[in-house]
Amino acid sequence: MAFFRKKPPPKKDVDPLEAFDQMIASLERQGAEVRKSAATMLALRGELTRERDKLQKRLASIDERRGRANGDVTVLRTLERDENEGRRSLEKANEVFEQAERDGKLLMETAESLSAQLTELKEERMSAKTRLSAGLMVSDALKARVANFDKVMKLDAARDEVERAHALAELYREESETK
C-alpha cells in the first residue's frame, strides 16, 4: 500500500513580494472599474442635464401657448394636463439627477481612496523589496562569514596539528639523542 502513496508536491519558493503584487493588481482592477463607473455616471449626468433642459423648454412653451389660447377651455385643459405631466417629469428628472450627483461624488471619492491605497501599497512594496534585498545581502554576508569562520577553525586545527606534529618530532629527536 505504501507504494501508491503520492509524494507531497515539492515546496515552492515563496516570494514575499507576491502578496504585494497580487494586492496591487487587485486595487488596479478595482480602480479601473470605479473609473469606468464614474465615466458612465458622467455620461448619464450629461443626458439628464439635456433632458432637464428639454423639459424646462417644454414647460416654457406650454406657458407661451397658454397665452395664445384666448381662453379656449379645451386647449387650456390640454395645456394644463401637459404642464402637470411636464412638471412631474421634470421633478423626476431632478431627483434622478441629484441621485446621479451623489453617486458620482461617491465614485470619485472611492477612486481617490483606491488611488491613495494603491500609492501607499506601492511605496510599502518598494520598502519591503529594499528591506528584503538588504536582508538577503546581510544573510549572504553572514553565510560568507560563517564559511570563513569554518575556514579559520580548520586553519587553527591545521596549525594545532602542525604544532603537535612538530612537538612530537621534537620529542622523538630528543629521545633519539638521549640514547
Disulfide bonds with the S-S distance in Angstrom:
none
